Amino acid sequence: MLNATSGRYLNNVRVSIEGTTQEAYTNEFGEYRLVGVPSGEARLNVVFTGMTPQTVTVSAPAGQVTERDVTRDSSMSTTLARILTSASRTFSGPARFSCGKTL
């Protein structure tokens, strides 16, 4: 999985076979492997955070290894909504603060 705009491989892209539970994630070199794919034509769903999902078709001959390269570019990017998160925690007992000093 290659980002054509940056020339960098994409890590952790989810590649799944449509209509099945089979999925794989790309490694730091953009490589992925799906094992036990039924022979015939399959549709691969390619999902990477911040980019528009993509579907590609691959033909998987029986008993053979098939390679399918997928290239993404920045025109496939999407704008993510801003997410605000917050947390709170209740403590009991005296408050202790540190400013680089051991208490």
C-alpha positions as CSV (number, residue, x, y, z in Angstrom):
1,M,0.0,0.0,0.0
2,L,1.7,3.2,-1.2
3,N,0.8,6.8,-0.7
4,A,1.5,8.1,-4.3
5,T,1.6,11.7,-3.1
6,S,4.3,11.2,-0.4
7,G,6.0,8.2,-1.8
8,R,5.7,6.5,1.6
9,Y,4.2,3.1,2.4
10,L,1.1,3.1,4.6
11,N,1.2,1.1,7.8
12,N,-2.0,-0.3,9.4
13,V,-4.2,-0.1,6.4
14,R,-7.1,-2.5,6.9
15,V,-7.6,-4.8,3.8
16,S,-10.7,-7.1,4.0
17,I,-12.5,-9.4,1.6
18,E,-16.0,-8.2,1.0
19,G,-18.7,-10.6,2.3
20,T,-16.3,-12.4,4.6
21,T,-14.6,-11.9,8.0
22,Q,-11.1,-12.2,6.5
23,E,-8.9,-9.1,7.0
24,A,-5.3,-8.2,7.2
25,Y,-3.4,-5.0,8.1
26,T,-0.4,-3.7,6.2
27,N,3.0,-3.7,7.8
28,E,5.5,-0.8,7.7
29,F,6.4,-1.7,4.1
30,G,2.8,-1.5,3.0
31,E,2.6,-5.3,2.6
32,Y,-0.4,-7.4,3.5
33,R,-1.3,-11.1,3.2
34,L,-4.7,-12.8,3.1
35,V,-4.5,-16.6,3.3
36,G,-7.2,-19.1,2.2
37,V,-8.9,-16.7,-0.2
38,P,-11.5,-18.6,-2.2
39,S,-10.6,-18.9,-5.9
40,G,-12.4,-16.6,-8.3
41,E,-13.0,-12.9,-8.2
42,A,-12.9,-11.1,-4.9
43,R,-13.5,-7.5,-3.9
44,L,-11.0,-6.0,-1.4
45,N,-12.1,-3.2,0.9
46,V,-9.2,-0.9,1.7
47,V,-9.6,1.4,4.7
48,F,-7.1,3.9,6.2
49,T,-8.0,6.6,8.7
50,G,-8.2,10.0,7.0
51,M,-8.6,8.6,3.5
52,T,-11.8,7.7,1.6
53,P,-12.4,3.9,1.7
54,Q,-11.6,2.2,-1.6
55,T,-12.8,-1.1,-3.1
56,V,-10.6,-3.0,-5.6
57,T,-11.2,-6.2,-7.5
58,V,-8.7,-9.1,-7.6
59,S,-8.8,-12.4,-9.4
60,A,-7.6,-15.3,-7.2
61,P,-6.7,-18.4,-9.3
62,A,-7.0,-21.7,-7.4
63,G,-3.8,-22.8,-5.8
64,Q,-1.8,-19.7,-6.8
65,V,-0.4,-16.6,-5.1
66,T,-1.8,-13.4,-6.4
67,E,-0.4,-9.9,-5.8
68,R,-2.5,-6.8,-5.9
69,D,-0.9,-3.5,-5.3
70,V,-3.1,-0.6,-4.2
71,T,-2.0,3.0,-4.5
72,R,-3.6,5.8,-2.5
73,D,-3.0,9.6,-2.9
74,S,-4.0,12.7,-1.1
75,S,-7.0,13.3,-3.3
76,M,-8.6,10.3,-1.5
77,S,-8.3,12.0,1.8
78,T,-11.2,13.0,4.0
79,T,-11.6,15.7,6.6
80,L,-12.1,14.3,10.0
81,A,-14.4,16.0,12.5
82,R,-12.8,17.6,15.5
83,I,-13.2,15.4,18.6
84,L,-12.9,16.8,22.1
85,T,-12.2,14.4,24.8
86,S,-12.1,15.1,28.5
87,A,-11.7,13.1,31.7
88,S,-12.1,13.6,35.4
89,R,-11.2,11.6,38.4
90,T,-12.2,11.9,42.0
91,F,-9.4,11.4,44.6
92,S,-9.6,11.0,48.3
93,G,-7.0,12.1,50.7
94,P,-4.7,15.1,50.7
95,A,-3.6,16.6,47.3
96,R,0.0,16.3,46.3
97,F,1.6,18.3,43.6
98,S,5.0,18.1,42.1
99,C,7.0,20.6,40.1
100,G,10.0,18.5,39.1
101,K,10.8,17.7,42.8
102,T,10.3,14.4,44.5
103,L,7.6,14.6,47.2
